[in-house]
Amino acid sequence: MSNQRTPLRSRSSLGNYAPSSSTPMNSSTTSTKPRINITDLRRPPSRQFRTDSSRPGSRPGSRPGSSLGTSNISRPATPSFSRNQEPYTGSISVSIRPNPYSMNPGQQGPWQIDPFTNSISNTSDYASFNFDNVFPPHTDLTNREVYQKTCSDMIRNFLNNGYNGTVFAYGMTGSGKTYSMKGESGDPGIVELAIDDIYRKIENDNIAKEYNLSVNYLEIYNEKIIDLLSPNNASTMDLKIRDDPVQGTKIVGITTPSISSKEQLLQLIKKGDINRKTSATDFNARSSRSHSILQLRLASIDLGSKTEQFSTLSLCDLAGSERATSSAERRKEGAFINKSLLALSTVINKLSSASTSNSPGASDHIPYRDSKLTRLLQPALSGSSLVSILCTIHLGSAGNSSNQQCISETYNTLRFAARAKDIVINVEKNATTSYGSADSMKVIEELRRTIEAQKNEISMLKVSSFSGRSSSQGSSLVSENIRIAELEADNRVLKEKIEHFTRLIDLHKTETVILKNDALNDILGSGSGSSQAMMANLEDFYKRVNYEMEEYKSYIQHLETQLRNSHQSNVINGTNKPQNDDINFMDSDMEAVLKDQEDEILQLKELLKDKDHIIKTLTKTSKIRRLGESNAANSSKHEHKSSSFRTGSPESPIKDKENDPFLREFNISPKKPKETLDITETSGITFVI
Ligand SMILES: Nc1ncnc2c1ncn2[C@@H]1O[C@H](COP(=O)(O)OP(=O)(O)OP(=O)(O)O)[C@@H](O)[C@H]1O
């Protein structure tokens, strides 16, 4: 069980950010054939795109495997996003952008683009695809136009409505992912344009709001997560991913500075870009050898209602898929890149099947854990974020055998895009929480530190007072004793404060655990049914949690056995390890898998602890409930109508719940629509089953 939300199958109320109509497309796109202004094709030296004629790619014999692989099939573009719709059900926004330098000027390539119907078709086998946007291969198409159509609505929802947003660029090496995300001088990319919008909002918002922005920037290089903003150049450190009930996944120990100005943010990103691994390959003079993910976390604080809402924007520039290249080092990187992109495709395929299939269980297992990339994209792909995918492609030229590889890669990218377009996600905006709950933890921490310091002082004073002093020092001894007594009194007060805060936080945690748990919340919040029925449901739920815990335990046992076996076979095989590079590479791969398994075991154990917490809570509250009911029974026998443990009155079940000691203990009111629930969270201690 994980905190992923299963994509919905229904497409009935599709709604995603609408392509903005405010930016008209270039008028030269009226033709169904892509037209290129030949005078614009001055290709700067850095834009070299070389194809490798010695390794021709195989031309796919069949049309794209998805339902789109036939001509004239028109795929509905993502429908308009209705701003009031929440939760937000719809497909992922998918756009295609060709690298304008990937076809020979004046030569008709194998692909025909119609930007008005947003379709791209192959002129020889008539395969046709429709997406939210298919951009023409024009050199004068700016990143701003691409941003307006693919991301700006998402950014608006990220800024104004508490939605998370994820943009990722996907495509073959050299097809223009980094160009689109990062831009070049005079043509800022999606990252900078999004930051412009964020700061425009922060600086111009005159409502009583305050914003805190923090950032982290990482790359996944050879399946290692590397902190690109690390101050101590820990370039080889492999950061760990943890499941997080609030954010989905969390990178342990990643540098996350708070940002005070746009300039500071751009400076940091620039620093991260310098740290990112790029190298010249056979295909791209400056090829990204890693996937990069930039995360901007915005806290919007409403000073009037003293609430805050967090939303996260993730901007990902993936490394490009590629065939084997001539350098061994690049080949090794390429193997990791292709492996993780394959994992991403598999996840997309499964999600797409789950969204389109009517057979129950089609969404059973989505292998997010197969790569770090899919682990990190898991929250976004499983419904915690609006998603926009920009697929970049090479168009190639017809009759040119050296371009066969591009054609096959373009097919792959379009198939990936078509699958992604099939996915239907159900996205909820982030809950509004009471401002400052995280501060209580800080206060406790400070109090603890003060106590520790005072304890040290006390023991030092005690030591010095017992270390043989003369009678002339008697007065100072007395004052030291007074000081000790004062400190001990202070200490007691501080301890009481800590206990008080801990109790508050514990209660808060329990409330959050319950409110975050849909099943439990449904049971507790349903406005109908008797309290006996609710107890029965709770007991049912309790049994289920117990059952799931048993499942977890046996799964952990299974993983541990697997791990032991693998360790043993490693030891046995260790004596005659082959020297071959590739096999050593497989060994390190194996070690990575083992490491992942160990991590998974630790995470599952953590999850068990959380389950223990919920079981303890339920046990405790069942006792309170029973006590309440027996008191209420006694009271009604003695006709003490004012009893505080009164049970259900048939005419007003809702009122009954308001008076319910069980519900009062957790501050849960009868079921309200989700957005009006006052969910307060303590930092990092919420739990979702
Ligand atoms: N739309 C575009 N307009 C102008 N130049 C482009 C465009 N797309 C790509 N280029 C140029 O093509 C070259 C390769 O692009 P880029 O580095 O963005 O590819 P990539 O997909 O990020 O490759 P890799 O996966 O190897 O990192 C660059 O020199 C870039 O300037």
The ligand as an SDF file (V2000), in Angstrom:
LIG
                    3D

 31 33  0  0  0  0  0  0  0  0999 V2000
   13.6060   24.9940  -30.6620 N   0  0  0  0  0  0  0  0  0  0  0  0
   14.8890   25.2660  -30.8470 C   0  0  0  0  0  0  0  0  0  0  0  0
   15.2640   26.4210  -31.3800 N   0  0  0  0  0  0  0  0  0  0  0  0
   16.5710   26.6990  -31.5710 C   0  0  0  0  0  0  0  0  0  0  0  0
   17.5720   25.8660  -31.2510 N   0  0  0  0  0  0  0  0  0  0  0  0
   17.2670   24.6930  -30.7330 C   0  0  0  0  0  0  0  0  0  0  0  0
   15.9240   24.3320  -30.5030 C   0  0  0  0  0  0  0  0  0  0  0  0
   15.9160   23.1110  -29.9650 N   0  0  0  0  0  0  0  0  0  0  0  0
   17.1920   22.7380  -29.8520 C   0  0  0  0  0  0  0  0  0  0  0  0
   18.0170   23.6810  -30.3180 N   0  0  0  0  0  0  0  0  0  0  0  0
   19.4730   23.5930  -30.3680 C   0  0  0  0  0  0  0  0  0  0  0  0
   19.8170   22.2140  -30.5580 O   0  0  0  0  0  0  0  0  0  0  0  0
   20.9120   21.8430  -29.7350 C   0  0  0  0  0  0  0  0  0  0  0  0
   20.5400   20.6750  -28.8490 C   0  0  0  0  0  0  0  0  0  0  0  0
   19.5160   21.1030  -27.9860 O   0  0  0  0  0  0  0  0  0  0  0  0
   19.4630   20.7080  -26.4380 P   0  0  0  0  0  0  0  0  0  0  0  0
   20.8120   20.7300  -25.8140 O   0  0  0  0  0  0  0  0  0  0  0  0
   18.4190   21.5450  -25.8220 O   0  0  0  0  0  0  0  0  0  0  0  0
   19.0010   19.1970  -26.5660 O   0  0  0  0  0  0  0  0  0  0  0  0
   18.5950   18.1830  -25.4230 P   0  0  0  0  0  0  0  0  0  0  0  0
   17.3450   17.5480  -25.8530 O   0  0  0  0  0  0  0  0  0  0  0  0
   18.6020   18.8580  -24.1060 O   0  0  0  0  0  0  0  0  0  0  0  0
   19.7810   17.1440  -25.5280 O   0  0  0  0  0  0  0  0  0  0  0  0
   20.3860   16.1560  -24.4010 P   0  0  0  0  0  0  0  0  0  0  0  0
   19.3640   15.1800  -24.0570 O   0  0  0  0  0  0  0  0  0  0  0  0
   21.5510   15.5180  -25.1140 O   0  0  0  0  0  0  0  0  0  0  0  0
   20.8110   17.0340  -23.2860 O   0  0  0  0  0  0  0  0  0  0  0  0
   21.3120   23.0690  -28.9590 C   0  0  0  0  0  0  0  0  0  0  0  0
   22.4110   23.6680  -29.5600 O   0  0  0  0  0  0  0  0  0  0  0  0
   20.1300   23.9760  -29.0350 C   0  0  0  0  0  0  0  0  0  0  0  0
   20.4940   25.3150  -29.0310 O   0  0  0  0  0  0  0  0  0  0  0  0
  1  2  1  0
  2  3  1  0
  2  7  2  0
  3  4  2  0
  4  5  1  0
  5  6  2  0
  6  7  1  0
  6 10  1  0
  7  8  1  0
  8  9  2  0
  9 10  1  0
 10 11  1  0
 11 12  1  0
 11 30  1  0
 12 13  1  0
 13 14  1  0
 13 28  1  0
 14 15  1  0
 15 16  1  0
 16 17  2  0
 16 18  1  0
 16 19  1  0
 19 20  1  0
 20 21  2  0
 20 22  1  0
 20 23  1  0
 23 24  1  0
 24 25  2  0
 24 26  1  0
 24 27  1  0
 28 29  1  0
 28 30  1  0
 30 31  1  0
M  END
$$$$
